[in-house]
Amino acid sequence: MFMKKVLGYSVKHFTLSSSRIILIGFACLILIGSILLALPIASTGSNISWLNALFTSTSAVCVTGLTVVDTGADFSLFGQAVILLLIQVGGLGFMTFGVLIAVVMGKKIGLKERLLIQESSNSLSTQGVVRLSLSIFLIALIVEIFGAALLTLSWASDLGFKRALYYGVFHSISAFNNAGFGLWPDNLSRYVGNPIVNLVITLLFITGGIGFTVILDIFRKRGWRRLTLHSKLVLLTSGVLCLAGFIGIFLIELFNSSTFGALSWPEKLWASYFQGVVTRTAGFNTIDISHMLPASQFFMIILMFIGASPGSTGGGIKTSTFMVLALTILAIIRGKRDTELMGRRVPQSIIIRSLAIMVISVIVVITATFLLTITEHELNRDFLALLFEAASAFGTVGLSMALTPELSVMGKLIIILVMYIGRLGPLTLVLALAQKNDKQKYRYPEEKIMIG
C-alpha cells in the first residue's frame, strides 16, 4: 500500500482528508528532524536545546530560513546534512518523495493517493499528478546540480574545491527551495557585489518560486500565446513584483549610509536587485536588514506577505491570489460584473477562495505580531521589527531584523506555529481542522444588508 509505506495509514481504512494527511505529514517530518538535530552528533559543541532543534527543524521543513543558532558554526556536518535533507523534502513536498519511492518499488498509486498528491501539489485535477511529481523531482535535481556547479566554480578560488563543492551544493538546494539557510554568519553579505553569486542564487529561488506547473508549461508550450492563463498570470505578476522590489529598494536605500554608504555603484545596484527580489520568500541577504530604512523594511513586509506562486517551494498568500483580488477590486471600481484577465473570466469560486486566503493570512500575521508585542516586550524592539518577523515567518521568507536569535521561549513557539501555517497555507490548515459537514439541503431567504 502506497500510503501505508509513506505515512503508515491503510488505504483500505483511510478516513483522514487530504488536508489532514498533509498537516500530519509535515508535523511528523518536523518532529523527526527535531530529534535528529537534538542529538549530540548534530552539534559542534554543546548539544542544541530541544526548542532550538524544533525551531531549526520547522524552519528547514517549512523552507523559511529563520535561525536561532549559527547553521555553519553550531551544527556539525551531520546536522547540516539533516537540515539540507529537511529543506529538500519540505520544499518539494513529502508526497513527491513518496511517489518516487512507490514508483521505484513498483507500487500501484490509487485514486486516494492521487487526490492527496493533487492537494499537496496544488494541481487543478488528479490527471497526470504522478507524472507531475516525478517531473518536480527531475526539475529540482537538474536545476540544483546546475546551480551547485556554478557556485562551486565561483567559490573554488577562495574556499578550495572540496569546500566550495559542499558550499555550492548546500546553497543551491537552499536557494532553489526558497529556504535561505546559509553557512556563513553574515549569510551572503561578503558577496554583495559578486555578479555570479547574485545571479545564480536569485535565479535559483525565482525558478523555485514560480511553481512547477508553470515551469512544465513553459517547457512544453515554448511560446507565450500557448501558455495557460495561470502561467501567464504568475510570470507577469512575479516579473512586476521583482522589478518593483528592485527599483523600490534602490530608490529608498540610495542615500542610507548604514547600508549603501560603503558600497560602490555596481554593488549598490546588485544589493538593490538582490534584496528586491529575495522577498519572493528566499531569505538570503547581502546587506544588513536591520540597518535598512523603515520604509524599505515596510515595503519588504508587503512583498513577503504576497510571496511566491502556487505549487512552488515558496510561501505567502501567492502571486495569483494577490492579482485576482487586485483585478476584482479594479473590476468593482470600473463597475464591471466580472473579474476579467486576458480575455478570460475568473470564476466566482476562485475570487471567494482568494478573499478567504487574504483575510485568514492577515489575521494570522496580525495575531502573531500582537502576541510578540507581549512576549518580547523586554527586548524593547520597535513594532516594525516584530511585524517584520511575523510576516517573514508566515511568508516562509527567513529575513529578519536581527530579532530571531533574541526571541524568548514563547516567541520562538509563536514563530514556529506561524512558519508551519505559512508553509501549509492558511486555507489548507482551516480545511484540515474544520468539521466535515454534509452538503446543505436548504438555503435561507436572501436579504440585503448595508456595507461600506
Summary of the structure (lengths in Angstrom):
residues: 452
radius of gyration: 21.8
end to end distance: 53.7
largest distance: 74.2
contacts: 1568
relative contact order: 0.10
helix: 66%
strand: 1%
